[in-house]
């Protein structure tokens, strides 16, 4: 189901295209080397966080994990909340703007 949601392909189609062993390997690969918009968001957030942390008062920089959750939500708590392509793009743009020095919403 997770691969189906991630790839936007119905489960029955994935089962036609891949064997159970191949699906297990793909899931293992994703665990070891994540891909997709989650990683794009994470990578964009690193630069944004560095910019925010550098411009905060000493000792007041947000913790990175909390900073990411404030931008993109808590995927651990809301796994059924799969953002639309439009929302993913907006999130990615927002993180990049923060990287360039935009101020986060208060």
C-alpha positions in Angstrom: 0.0 0.0 0.0 2.8 2.4 0.9 4.4 1.9 -2.5 1.1 2.3 -4.2 0.5 5.6 -2.5 4.1 6.8 -3.1 4.1 5.9 -6.8 0.4 6.7 -7.5 -0.1 3.2 -9.0 -2.9 0.9 -7.9 -1.8 -2.1 -5.8 -3.1 -4.6 -8.3 -0.9 -3.0 -11.0 2.2 -3.2 -8.7 1.5 -6.8 -8.1 1.3 -7.4 -11.9 4.6 -5.6 -12.5 6.7 -7.0 -9.6 7.2 -10.2 -7.7 6.8 -10.3 -3.9 10.6 -10.6 -3.7 11.1 -7.5 -5.8 8.6 -5.5 -3.7 10.5 -6.6 -0.6 13.8 -5.4 -2.2 12.2 -2.1 -3.2 11.0 -1.5 0.3 14.4 -2.4 1.8 16.1 0.0 -0.7 13.7 2.8 0.2 14.6 2.3 3.9 18.3 2.4 3.2 18.2 5.1 0.6 14.9 7.1 0.7 13.6 8.8 -2.4 10.7 11.0 -3.4 9.3 14.3 -2.2 9.9 13.4 1.5 13.6 13.5 0.9 13.3 16.6 -1.4 11.5 18.3 1.5 14.2 17.2 4.0 17.0 18.3 1.8 15.4 21.7 1.2 14.7 22.1 4.9 18.4 21.6 5.8 19.4 24.9 4.2 16.3 26.6 5.4 17.0 25.5 9.0 20.7 26.6 8.7 19.5 30.1 7.6 16.9 30.3 10.5 19.4 29.0 13.1 22.1 31.5 12.0 19.7 34.4 12.4 18.2 33.3 15.8 19.3 34.7 19.1 21.9 32.5 20.8 20.4 29.3 22.1 17.0 29.9 20.5 17.4 28.1 17.2 14.6 25.5 16.7 15.4 21.8 16.9 15.8 20.5 13.4 13.1 17.8 13.7 10.5 20.3 15.1 11.5 22.8 12.4 10.8 20.2 9.7 7.4 19.2 11.3 6.4 22.9 11.4 7.0 23.1 7.6 5.7 19.8 6.4 3.6 18.3 9.2 4.2 15.2 11.3 4.3 12.2 8.9 4.6 9.8 11.9 1.3 11.0 13.4 -0.6 11.7 10.2 0.4 8.8 7.8 -3.0 8.9 6.1 -2.5 12.6 5.1 -0.9 12.2 1.7 -0.4 15.6 0.3 -1.4 16.4 -3.2 1.2 17.2 -5.9 0.2 20.9 -5.6 0.8 20.9 -1.8 4.1 19.0 -2.2 5.3 21.6 -4.7 4.2 24.5 -2.4 6.0 22.9 0.5 9.2 22.5 -1.5 9.0 26.1 -2.7 8.4 27.3 0.9 11.5 25.4 2.1 13.6 26.9 -0.7 12.4 30.4 0.1 13.4 29.9 3.7 16.8 28.8 2.4 17.1 32.1 0.6 16.4 34.0 3.9 12.6 34.4 3.9 11.2 34.6 7.4 9.1 31.6 8.6 5.5 32.3 9.5 5.0 33.1 13.2 
